[in-house]
Amino acid sequence: MVQFSLATIAAVASFFAQAALAIPSPTADGFVKRAASCTFPTPPKTSSLSAAKTITGTFDGGNVRYDRGSGACTGQKEGGDKDAVFILESGATIQNVVIGADQAEGIHCLGPCNIYNVWFEDVCEDAITIKQSSGTSNIVGGGAKNADDKVVQHNGGGTVKIDSYCVQDFGKLYRSCGNCSTQYKRAVSISNIIAKNGKLIAGVNSNYGDVATISTSTNSYSSVKSICDTFQGNNNGDEPTKLTSNTANAYCKF
């Protein structure tokens, strides 16, 4: 029978412990560690797209400003994929991009996506629309200004994580769709954000089991009316009914 000394066993255990520490977590990302900033980058140039740009894999924009040309913003008129600046396929990542005022819809994620350091200078209808049926989309770094209504519109299912984000002069940072024809149980986590001059951080549909987890201890609020509201959502297109406002409960955790 092969025998090992205690010293040998301890040495082997130490080796594997150090090796485990050296292996990066598959979910870790350097962007997560960045503190939120409200200093928008100065784009080196502007690129006006004649059609939505589809992203597969990773796209780094080098802080170039992208838009859809003069007159593209039509206010709160609901748009589709064709009106977006970028369409992200499932698993795609977009980073270091500035989206200008001349657009109707900013980014549409067809599946789980990563949005890192993307800045919306003047939100038109929505900045980001999440359409995944399941999975997790990450919005880390960057920020948005002047959203009359929503910054992040969650129409699909799964989870959205918002971290190290700056939002200024806004209606809602996050809204789980209140009247989509197909409804899901949705989740959102919001942490390390700076929010200034806004109406609502997160709105969820309690009747569908949505949960918003908002790390108020890590967030900075200035002139924000409500942290989290619950709604009675529906799938027939009617305006959803607000049930609670700025109240912590099983659906609004803050």
N, C-alpha and C positions, 0 to 999 in steps of 0.2 A: 504494500500500500504506500502511495506517495504521501509524504508528510511535509508540511510547510511550517516554518518557524513563525512566531507571532510578529517578528520584525518584517518578514517577507510579506505576510498578509497585510500589515499596516502600510507598507510601501505601495503595494498594488492598489489598496483602497484609496490612498492619497492620489495616485496617478489618475484613477478614473474620476475622482471628485474634481480634480483640476481640469481634466479633459471636458467634463460635463459643463463646467463653468465657461470654458472657452468656446463651446458650441453656441452660436447665437440662436435665440428663439425665432421660430419661423414667423411669428407675429410681430416681432420687434421691428421698429423702424426709426431711423434717426430723426425724422420729422416730429415724432411724438414728443421728444424731449425739448423742442423749441418753445420758448415762452411766446404767448400771444403778443402781437404788435399791431398798432393801428397806423403805422407808417407805411403808406402805400409806395411801392417802387415807382421809379420814373422809367417808363418804357423807352427803349432805344429807338423804336419805330412803331408804326401802326400797320397792320395787315387786315384789309377789308375782304372778307370771304364772300364769294358769290353763292355759295351753298354751304351747308353744314359740313364740317370736317369730321370724318369718322376716325376714331382712334382705336387701334388694337395694340396690345403691348404697352410700351411706355413712351409718352411724348413729353419732352422738355422744351418749353417755349422760350427759355432765356429771357423771361419778363417782357417779351414783345406784347403789345396791345393787339388783341383780335376783336373784330366786330363784324357786322353784316352790312355796313354801309349806311349812309345818311337816310334817315326816315324809317329805319327798320323797326324801331320801337313803336308799338301801337297801344301803349298803356296796358290796362288790365284785361285786354282781349286774350282769351285762352289760345295758345298756340300749340303746335305739334312738333315732332322731330325735325321736320323740314325747316322750322323757324329757329332752331338752336344754332349756336356757334359751334359747339362740339357735341358729337355723339360718341359715348364711350361704350364699346362692346364689353361683354362680361369679362372681368379680370383686368381691364385696362387701367392704366395710371396716367394722369395728366398732372404736370407740375410746372411751377414757375411761369405762370401765364397771367396776363392782365386782360380782363374782358371789359371793353369800353361801353359807353352808353348806347351806341348805335346797334342795338340788338333787341329782339323780342323775348327770346329764351336763351339762357346761358349755356348750361351743360345738361345733357340728358344721359343718364346712366341706364343702359338696357339690362344690365346685370350688376353684380357686385363690382364696385369700382373704388379707386383711390384718387382723391383730389387733394393734392399737396401744394400749398403756397399759391393758390389761385385767388386773384383779387378782382372783385367786381366794383368798378368805379361808380356805376349808377344802375342799379337793378331795374329792369323794366317789368315784365310780368312775374317771372320767378328766376332766381339765379341758378338753382340746381334742382333737377327733378329726378327722383330715384324710382326706377321702374322694376327693379329686381323682384322676382317672385319669392326668393329666399336668400340667405347669406347675409354678409355684412359689407357695407360701404363705409369708407373712412374719409372724413373731411378734416384735414389737419393743416394748421397754418393758414395764412391768407386772411381774407375778410371781405365784407360787403357793405356798401353804403346806399342810402336812399331807396330802400325797398318799400314801396307804398303798401305792399301786402306781405308776401312770403319771401324768405331767402331760400329755404330748403323745403321742397314739396315732396312728401313721401307717398307716392301712389301705389307702389308695389308692397311686397312683404319684407320680412327679415328685420335687420337691425341697421341703424345709422349711428355712427360714432362721430361726434364733433368735438375737436380738441384744439386748444391753442388758436382760437379764432377770434377775430374782431368784427363786431357788427355795430353799425351806427345809423341812426335815423331810419328805423325800420318798423314794419308792422308786426311780423312774426319771424323769429329765427327759424323755427321748425314747425311744420304742421303735417300731421297724419291726415291724409285725404278724408274729408268729412262726408263726401257724397259720390265717391267713385262707384262705377257699376260693379266692379269686383272688389270686395273688401277683404282685408287681412288683419290678423293680429300683428301689430307693429311695435318695435322697441327703438328707443333712442337714448343715447347717453351723451351728456354735454358737460365738458369739464375744461378748466383753464381758459375760459373765454373772457373777453372784455366786451361788455354790452352797454351802449350809450343811446339814450333818447329813443326808446322803443316801447311798443305796446305789450308784447308777449314773447317770452323765450320759447315755450313749447306748448302746442295744443294737441291733445290726444283724444281718441274715441274710447271712452270707458266701456261702452257696450260691446266692443269687439276685443276687449282685453288688452288694449295698448298700455305700454308702460314707458314713462319718461323718467330717467334717472339723472338728476341734475346736481352736480357737485358744487353746491353754493359756496362751500368753504374755499374752493379754488377759483371761483369766478369773481369778476369785478363788475358791479352793476352801477349805472348812473342814470337816473331818470327813466327807469323801467317800471311799467305799471303792474305787470303780473309775471311771475316766474313760470307758472304752469296752469293751464285751464283744461277741464275735461268737457267733452261734447258727446251728444247722442248722435252718432254717425248714421248714415243710411246709404243705400245703394241705388237710389232712384233719382239722384240729382237735386233733391231738395236742399235748402239751406239747413245745415245741422244746428241743433239746439244746444246752447251752452248750459252745462249743468253745474260746474263749480269754477270759481276763479281764485287764483293765488292761494289755493288751499292744498296742503300736503295730504295725500291719501294713498291708497293702494296703487293708483294709476299715475299719480304725480309724486314722485319721491324726491324731496329736496329739503 
